Amino acid sequence: MGQRLSGGRSCLDVPGRLLPQPPTPPPPVRRKLALVFAMICVWLYMFLYSCAGSCAAAPGLLLLGSGSRAAPAPPAPAPASNGTPPRPPFRAPPATALAADQEEPSPEAPDSPSPISSFFSGSGSKQLPQAIIIGVKKGGTRALLEFLRVHPDVRAVGAEPHFFDRSYDKGLAWYRDLMPRTLDGQITMEKTPSYFVTREAPARISAMSKATKLIVVVRDPVTRAVSDYTQTLSKRPDIPPFESLTFRNRSAGLVDASWSAIQIGLYARHLEHWLRHFPLAQMLFVSGERLVSDPAGELGRVQDFLGLKRIVGDKHFYFNKTKGFPCLKKAEGSGRPHCLGKTKGRPHPAIDGEVLRRLRDFYRPHNRKFYQMTGQDFGWD
């Protein structure tokens, strides 16, 4: 048994006997690196996405979001017994004057995205708006839109589309293409103040979506009429005086309700058309006066109505004494303070006091009917 074979080879060297094999080598390093890289990419995407919402909550940092529905917020506090909405806990500095002109920018107003929004410019999709600011002209709609656009979950068109009053024949596909891209949890908005007084607009918006939320910014109709006239006067200095346009027969005190500056202020009459297509619960009425004196309070109500977390608050505003209305400490996508343009806050011309008194008498019954319809007393009488 222990005898050696010829050639000096032992039995262990006999051909056909298997020697122990080395262990299987580990997977290639390249595969492991690819897996780690993929995990880092996923983590980075999730970090940037969460930052788009969380960064805007920091004081002074205002980022623009986009447009589908956000997670519902707690319901707004119930109105007080007099019908006036309760004031939220945050406040802006008290205003000493009303803003004369807080909407109607030039049609070329851009829809500038924030840096984070630009990063995701290729993501998301264009949606039809879930909420629309439908009016009223010279009520403060531009201010409201600019304030809302600092919310990371709001994406809005900068210019007024005028789809439901002027361009309806172009179709919903054309309208959708005007909208900014949105991510999940964001809401798409637009504002066109002339919708509120357009007879066809309620049915057209309802045909698009019966779930659309509608926001109406209203203001003392007498002050609104003077502001409307002031804007027209800046473009057409040769128009007749306000006093002569107000009356069909001044000596008899007959107000000319066909003049658009007067007609827009008949809020109850216009609201009747909207209530044929939308329940009152889908409409929010924002006070133009409180938007100036307490912007944080009114923005709190709007955010609750839209189902958004209350992010836009008192820390975002400062009161501009020169213009006489609140401005943003930092505009969306910018590190500088932002006030509405030079066309906003124009000084009103002097109007005969007797004319203003008669105009207030004319609006009083219409205002009271509007208070009853909305359940809110705006205090214009």
VENNORDA-V648721 format. One record per helix or strand of 3 or more residues. SS is the DSSP state (helix for helix, strand for strand). FROM is the first residue (numbers start at 1). TO is the last residue. Records with the same first field share a line. If there is no record, write none. Layout:
SS->FROM-TO ; FROM-TO
This chain:
helix->6-8 ; 11-13 ; 29-57 ; 115-119 ; 141-148 ; 168-170 ; 172-178 ; 193-197 ; 201-208 ; 221-235 ; 242-246 ; 260-263 ; 267-275 ; 280-282 ; 288-293 ; 295-305 ; 314-316 ; 353-374
strand->131-135 ; 154-156 ; 187-191 ; 213-218 ; 247-249 ; 283-287 ; 317-320 ; 325-328
